[in-house]
Each structure stands twice: as structure tokens, then as C-alpha cells.
Amino acid sequence: MSQKQIPAILLLADGTVCHGKAFGAIGTATGEICFNTGMTGYQEVFTDPSYFGQILIMNSVHIGNYGVNDDDVESSNVKIRGLIGRNLEELYSRKLAKGSLQDYLKANNIVSIEGVDTRALVSHVRTKGAMNCIISSAITDIEDLKKKLALVPDMDGLELASQVSTKVAYEMGNAESDIRIAVMDYGVKQHILHCMVDRGAYVKVFPAKSKLIDIKQFNPSGYFISNGPGDPASMDYAIATVKEILEEDRPVFGICLGHQLLALANDIPTFKMHHGHRGLNHPVKNLLTGKCEITTQNHGFGVDPEALKKADHVEVTHINLNDRSIEGIKIKNKPAFSVQYHPESTPGPHDSRYLFDEFIGMIQKSKSRMI
């Protein structure tokens, strides 16, 4: 029997069952179901550490039709737990591709299912909300799958960042640069680092649970708080570190999970969103300039807007034009700011890369005051 004929089953926590065909690795995978609306950039999405612990629906009808390439990655391996698609393609057309999506998913042991009406499934998740699910091409008994699914922990309250963080600190960029950025790695994307290095910064990436006393030995002129997976409220160690970093009065920039941690470090709570934002066409308004930008997003938690109204020392800088959720903040009495979306935009439009320029500018301004 060819793999194209091997049946696969998708079971959601609310009892919804979808039947399809196996793709990628044969086996069973569990996690929280979520969806991405982007038509391209699937390899960057699959390797984004922020997707760790999740089963991903790719809403676009055809995924895999330009193959895979060693350059189109955000980490060392695929981070999604499983993949759901309408048509997951073995054949590809790009001459620069190094192989097929099928072989890539097999090599990374990612269980996938195709032949699913993904648009109907996305509509269901949008209505019912994020929930756990299980994919299997090894088990066909629904009752057995239900038992295994019941053992899967909820994302709400789950700490995952330390599982995807680097285990050993490493450096990138020009060691002679006077712009030295300490990166707190809670699941950082590689293109975020490139966006800072390309602007002349020398960065050192630290494991998630690094102590500030050790980080300061690098003599950083600024701090970056990275993106990553899981519930930010469960990361007591990271919240404490961000509070200590803020006391340094050095420029601080946070993205996605880093945005949420900056809020939590200022006693502003976060919450689990109904189904999150994931894609590369989310409209955001910069309240400081009045300009709008199309953004890349990947998050299932948000910053509490009601608590922000009571926080006099925090200013909202960006809002989502679809649902008015908080997309950016700055601390009024500190050189610290953050955004919920991904300005490195891989994949996606480059509307928001100015934020890296602003961060570098803050560091340069801070250093000039110290002279």
C-alpha cells in the first residue's frame, strides 16, 4: 500500500472527526490546534519555535508546491507537532529547492494529514475556539484516540519556552561593534537575529533561564526579549529576569512572547485568546504615527486591554484593526517597548522592520548619553 492510500484521522477535543490520508511521518501526534492563513512561507512557519506544542492547519489549498530549502528556516528543525492540509504536495517546481515537503516532514518525524477541508475546519476553530486535537495514521479506533487525547495538557498554563531555548549561549555579528545586544532566547527566530546583525549589532543569545548577573558579563548596551511558545504567565523565571533588566535602564525591545513578558513585568496580566492570530496579513495601526502596517503574527495569548487602561506608566502604541487587541506598548519611564506581532516578517511584508531601526537608534542614543 502506498502512503497516498494510508488513511489518517483527525480528532478534536469537542468530538469533531475528520478523515483524510497520511502525509509525512506515520504515527500519532497531539497538541493544540491552530491555523495560519498565509499562502506562502510554510517552511519558515513550520520551523518557528513559537509553534512548539501545536498542530497546525495551513488554510491555503496547496502547501509544498515549491519544496523546501535550507535557507528558509527559523530554527534547526521543524517545531510544529503535526500538520493538517487540503493538498500537501510531493511534487515541487522551484529549481532552488533541496527536496520535497513529504521527505522533509518524514525526516523531522512530523505526522500529517491531507485531504481535509481546511477552510471548513478553520471556520469551525474560529467559532469554537482553540482546543487540543490528535492526528493519527497508526491508530484507527476513535475511542482509543479519545483516551490518548484526554491526556494532553491544555496550552493555558503550559510553560514551553525553556524546551525550545538554546542550551548554550552563542554569538552573532561583528564582535568589534559597540552595539551589543543581549538576547533572551525563549524561542527566538533566526531572522530576528539577522535583522539586528544586519544593522551592525553584535548579539549574544542566552538560554531562557540565564541569570542577569551572567548576562551582564557580556556588557550589553541593550536587551532583546524574544518570541516563543506557551503561556507567558507560567514563566515566573522570565518575568523576574525582565523586571531586573528594566532596572538596568538600558534599551529593551520585546517581540510577541517578549511583548507579553514586558507587560507581565509591569504587573499587567495576559490572557488566553479565543483562537489567536496567525498569518501574514494582519492590519495594525501605529497610534504614534497614525500609519497602518500589514503584519506577520503568531500568538495565542494577549495583553489585557482593561488592565492597561489603569496602568499610567504604560502607553499603548499599536492596535489590531480587526479586533482592537493590543499590538504594542512602551514604558513611559523606561527605554522599553514591545510589539505583539513579528516585524522581521519571515514570511510576510516588511512594513514593520522600522522597529529594528528604532531599537538600534535607542541604543545609540543611550550610549551617547553615557559618554
HELIX and SHEET records of a PDB file:
HELIX    1   1 GLN A    3  GLN A    5  5                                   3    
HELIX    2   2 TYR A   42  PHE A   46  1                                   5    
HELIX    3   3 PRO A   49  TYR A   51  5                                   3    
HELIX    4   4 LEU A  101  ALA A  107  1                                   7    
HELIX    5   5 THR A  118  LYS A  128  1                                  11    
HELIX    6   6 ILE A  142  ALA A  150  1                                   9    
HELIX    7   7 ALA A  161  VAL A  164  1                                   4    
HELIX    8   8 GLN A  190  VAL A  197  1                                   8    
HELIX    9   9 LEU A  212  ILE A  215  1                                   4    
HELIX   10  10 LYS A  216  PHE A  218  5                                   3    
HELIX   11  11 PRO A  232  SER A  234  5                                   3    
HELIX   12  12 ASP A  236  LEU A  246  1                                  11    
HELIX   13  13 LEU A  257  ALA A  265  1                                   9    
HELIX   14  14 PRO A  305  LYS A  309  1                                   5    
HELIX   15  15 TYR A  354  MET A  370  1                                  17    
SHEET    1   A 8 PRO A   7  LEU A  12  0                                        
SHEET    2   A 8 VAL A  17  GLY A  24 -1                                        
SHEET    3   A 8 VAL A 111  GLU A 114 -1                                        
SHEET    4   A 8 GLY A  82  ILE A  84  1                                        
SHEET    5   A 8 GLN A  54  MET A  58  1                                        
SHEET    6   A 8 THR A  28  ASN A  36  1                                        
SHEET    7   A 8 ASN A 132  SER A 136 -1                                        
SHEET    8   A 8 PRO A   7  LEU A  12 -1                                        
SHEET    1   B 2 HIS A  62  ILE A  63  0                                        
SHEET    2   B 2 ASN A  87  LEU A  88  1                                        
SHEET    1   C10 TYR A 170  MET A 172  0                                        
SHEET    2   C10 TYR A 202  PHE A 206 -1                                        
SHEET    3   C10 ARG A 180  MET A 184  1                                        
SHEET    4   C10 GLY A 222  ILE A 225  1                                        
SHEET    5   C10 VAL A 252  ILE A 255  1                                        
SHEET    6   C10 ALA A 336  VAL A 339  1                                        
SHEET    7   C10 ILE A 326  ILE A 331 -1                                        
SHEET    8   C10 VAL A 314  ASN A 320 -1                                        
SHEET    9   C10 THR A 270  ASN A 286 -1                                        
SHEET   10   C10 CYS A 292  VAL A 303 -1                                        
END                                                                             
